[in-house]
Amino acid sequence: MNKRSVRDLDVRGKRVLVRVDFNVPIKDGRVTDDTRIRRALPTIRYLLSEGARPILISHLGRPKGEPDPKYRMDPVARRLGELLDRQVLKLDEAVGPEVERALAEWDGQGVVLLENSRFYPGETKNDPEFARQLAALADLYVNDAFGAAHRAHATTVGVAELLPSAAGFLLEEELDYLDAVLESPERPFVAILGGAKVSDKLGVIKSLLERADTLLVGGAMCFTFFKARGYEVGSSLVEDDYVEQAKELMESAGERLVLPVDVVVAREMEEGAESRTVPADGIPEGWMGLDIGPKTVELFGRHISSARTIFWNGPMGVFEIEAFAKGTEGVAKAVAESGATSVVGGGDSVAAVRKLGLEDEMSHISTGGGASLEYVEGRELPGVAVLPEKEG
């Protein structure tokens, strides 16, 4: 990564506004998965060790630009305090006189956590005035929220334009791993894509076909490719508008694009539904494909086991339903056992890895599914582009 790092800033005695990604699941007032909080700790601890005064800000959920009690940051503050073993001063607003007064009285111990940035309409609009109010709270700015770096919001772009700014350790790590995969992968490089729609990942498919030796395609998106091959797809999810593009992709990729050879089908997408495994070209009428089959898991596994670099985004089936989770779990185990440099991104593929206890077997688990896909596609991430280049 050639962006300025937090290590390059003189932070001692300075207030540092840190954009973190604490968009975590909360149930009954408790954080149920603290992974994103844990991933921000190295940057926070570094700032504290260097004598800085960290002021943290994040979004949480999707409030409609106004305060919403269920999206308050209080449960996050409690969990952060436990993990950090430091005082966390949680403020009930993100900007305004009350915040300024609290910061003026702050003894500089521990960290400050501001209220949910999306309680303010100026956040998602990247409103200059909201950005100016935030920037006035600090001397320096650090972005450590890779999961939000593809959004041009006030806390990712607006503030960075107003203060001396740099990347935090997590943002650095994410970009370094993705750059290694995209620019200098050890070969063979195998990419695995799942998920529902070809339309969502068309640019990513094209980008990966330029770089990867093999692209394995699972999830519901494979049925659009099946239709392009002339297969019977039953009532499986197909994007008819993209059949022609799928055909063109298969023609240009040749044997490098690998599709499932069998699929698990059912009449309904629900727990307990009758299911069966059928050949990829023989989905019966009235049945829908909901997972890759065992022969495909074996086929994909052979490609994965020979890989030296792997990029995986998206589930192989309807992972939330146990009967249709075996394909995703099989791929997760194959990636874990491959010994390759592996980068995993996207909620469901990450969930599968966690469920199976395989996190430590992966080289890197990305905190930003959408951001990682846009980066792989070659799109500029606004929250990264705004940061200054490293000097020298």
Secondary structure, 3 states (H helix, E strand, C coil): CCECEHHHCCCCCCEEEEECCCCCCEECCEECCCHHHHHHHHHHHHHHHCCCEEEEECCCCCCCCCCCHHHCCHHHHHHHHHHHCCCEEECCCCCCHHHHHHHHHCCCCCEEECCCHHHCHHHHCCCHHHHHHHHCCCCEEEECCHHHCCCCCHHHHHCCCCCCEEECHHHHHHHHHHHHHHHCCCCCEEEEECCCCHHHHHHHHHHHHHHCCEEEECCCCHHHHHHHCCCECCCCCCCHHHHHHHHHHHHHHHHHEECCCEEEEECCCCCCCCEEEEECCECCCCCEEEEECHHHHHHHHHHHHCCCEEEEECCCCCCCCHHHCHHHHHHHHHHHHCCCEEEEECHHHHHHHHHCCCHHHCCEECCCHHHHHHHHHCCCCHHHHCCCECCC
